Amino acid sequence: MNASFSISVCMAARNGEAFIGQQLASILQQLSAEDEVIVVDDASTDGTRDRICELADPRIRLFVHSETRGVVRTFEEAIRRAGNELIFLSDQDDLWLPGKAAAISRVFAAHPEVTLVVSGVALVDSAGNPLPGGQAPRRRFRPGLMANLIRNQYQGCTMAFRSGIRPEIVPFPYKYDVLHDIWIGVRNHLAHGTTVYIDEALVLYRRHERTVTGRKKLGIRRRLLTRFHLVVALAAYSWRRRARSRVEAGA
């Protein structure tokens, strides 16, 4: 039961044959017949698509790029294709813990003002074994722009949001070095959305050498550059919105 919400799970895939089958299985067992999993394959060269097709589940909608477009564009396509009320993001190589979909759906059901929900994670190795000290530490989650300029608190694989905020987050700012998770989180905040952090690990976050979702720790120079790009991208987004509003008002 998912508190009567329909769910779209959006996944960007790229050469993920080693883990994607396990991840999809952990997701599908939590969904109803009306839900969907949208997988956009970013021109994989291994058996990723074979592993997906082997599941033979009609709830999986697979779309394939003929050439690589990158993880941010791939996630955006999946989000644009989502047709249900709640949109969950998923990496190809993690595992959903039992009850994740239900726990997040209950928050949305109990709090109509909430537009975005994120949770904690537990770290595991490539075989799915817990890593020492791998439980996500308890912390005060702060959704605002300034707090996330210091430290990005949004982790894409834990995020779920109402489809109604989609016009506030897409298109993603491709011209800038900005990841989709911090963009979604900050744009939701600036659009006066409400974020809830579930202080519980709902995802087994797999650490391995072939990850494609930008989860390696950034150096200080790259971190400063990405934050600068975020500010510039947000300013450009606001300018375009104001310009469009002026044109529409004068029409």
N, C-alpha and C positions, 0 to 999 in steps of 0.2 A: 504494500500500500504506500502511495506517495502523496498522501494528503490531497487527493483528487486533482493534482496538477499533471498536465502532460509534459513530458521531458524530452528534450533533444540533447544528446551528448555529442560534442564536437571534438574531433580528434584530427590532428595533423600527423601524417605518417611519412616516414622516409627511411628505407632500409631497416625496418624494424622486425624482421622475421623471427628473431630470437625470442621476443617477449610479447608481441602484439596479440597473439592468440590467447595467452593467459590473461592479459589485461582486458580484452573484450569479454572473455568468459566471466570475469569478476564484475563487469558492468552489467552484462545482459541479464544475469540472474537477479538483479535488483530492479529491473524495469518491467513495466506492464506491456501488454500486447499493442497498446496504442502509442507507445514511446518509440524513439528512433535513435540510432547511432549513426552520425554522419562522419564518414572517414574520407578525408581528402588525401590521396597518395601523391606525394611530391616527386614523381618520376623515380620511384624506387628501382634499383637494379638487382635486388635479391628476390627472395620468395615472399615478400610482404603480402602481396595481393593473393597469393596462393593460400597463405595462412588465414586470411580474412574469408576467402571463399569457402574454405574447408568447414567453417562454422555453419554455413548454409542457413543463416538466420535472416528471415525477411525483414527484421527491424534494422538491419545494417544497410545503409545506403552508401555505396562506394563510388567515388569520383576520382579520376586519374589525370594527373598533369602529364603532358607529353614532354615537358622539359622542367627543370628545377626552378621554382619561384621563391623558395625560402620559407622558413617556418611562419613568419608573420603574415605574409600574403596567404599562405595555406590555411592558417587559422581563420583569417578573415573570410575566405570563401566558405569554410564550413559554417561559420556563424551566419553568414548571409543566407545559406541554404536551410537553416534551422526553421522548422515550422511549428514548434510547440511553445508552451507558455514559459517554461523554465529552460535555460540554456546552461548546461554544465560543460566545462572544459576538461579535456583529458589528454595526458601525454600517452604515447604508445607503449611505454616500457614500465609504467608503475602498476600498482594493484589497488583496486578499491577495496577497502575493508567492508565486511558485511554491515549493512545498515546505513551506509553513507548517504545514499539517495533519500532514504526516509528521514534521516536526521535533518538534512538540509531543507527538504520539503516542509517539514514541520515548522521550521523557523519562518519560512515564507507564509505559511498558513496562519500562524499565530500573530504575525506582524505585517499587516498589509502595507505599511509604509516602507518596509525593507525592500531594497532593490538589488542588493548584492550580498552574498554570503561567502565567506572564506573559512577555512579550517586549518588545523594543524596537520603535521605529517610525522611519520616515523621512518627513519632511514633504514634501508636494507641493502644487502650486497646483490650482485648479479644473480645469485641463486635464491634470493628472497629471504636470506637469513638476517636477523637483526644485527645492526652494527653497534659496537660499544658506544654508549652515550648517544644513541641514535634517536631517542625520543625527543620530539620538538620541545624546546624549553618554553615554560609559561612566560608570557610577556603581555604588556599592555599594547593592544593593537590600536594604531592611530591612522585613520584613513586620509588625512589631509595632505595637501601638496607639500607643505614645508617639511613635514615629518618624513615623507617619502623621498624628498630630495636628499635627505641625510642617509636613509636606509630604506630600500624598497621592501615594503611589508606584504606586497601582493605576490602570491605564487600561483601561476596559471593553473596548475593541475589541481588546486583546491577550490577554484572559483566556480560559482554558479550565480546567474543573474536572471532577472525577469526580461523577457524578450522586448518589453516596452522601452528599455533603455538603449536598444540597438541603434536608433538614430543618433544617440549621443556619443557613440563610440566608434562607429564605422563611417567613412573609411579610416583605416589605420594610417599613420603618417609615414609613408614609405621613404620619403626624402630624408628622414632623420634616423639616427641610431637610437630607436626607442622600441623596447620590447612590448608585446601586446598586453602582458599582464599589468604592468604599471600604468600603461595608457588607459586600460579599461577601468582600473581602480580609481585613478585620479580624475578621469573624465566623469565617472559616476558621481564622485564627491562634488566636483565643480558644478554639475547639473542638479545639485541639491538632492541627490539620492542618499539613501541610508545604507550603511554597511554594517553587518554583524560578523564578528569573529567567533567561531566555535572553538573553544580552547580544548580541543580533543583531536587526536590523530585519527583521521578518517581515510587517509591514503598511505600506502606503503610506497615510499619514494625511493626508487631504485637508483643506486649509484653504480655506474659502470663507464667504461672508456668510450663507448660509441654513442653516448647521448647526443641528440641533435637539437635540444630545446634550450640551449644557452644557459645551462645551469652551472657551469664552471665559475668559480669565484673570479670576479673582475679585478684587475689591477687598479690602483688609485687613479691613474691617468684616464683609463677607459671609463671608470665610474664617473669621474668628473665630466667627461665628454658626454656620456649618455644623459646625465642630469641637465647639462646645458642644452642638449638637443630636445629634451622633454619640455623645457621651458619655452624654447623657440617654437616647437611644434604646437604647444598649447596656445601661444600667442597668435600663431598663424591661423589656427582653427577658429579662435574667437573673432579675428578680423574677418575671415570669410563669412562667418555667421552674421556679423553685423552688416557686412556689405550686401549679403543676400536679403536681409530684412529690409534694408533701405530700398532695394530694387523692388521687392514685393509691395512695400508701402506706397511706392510711387506708381505702381502699375494701375 
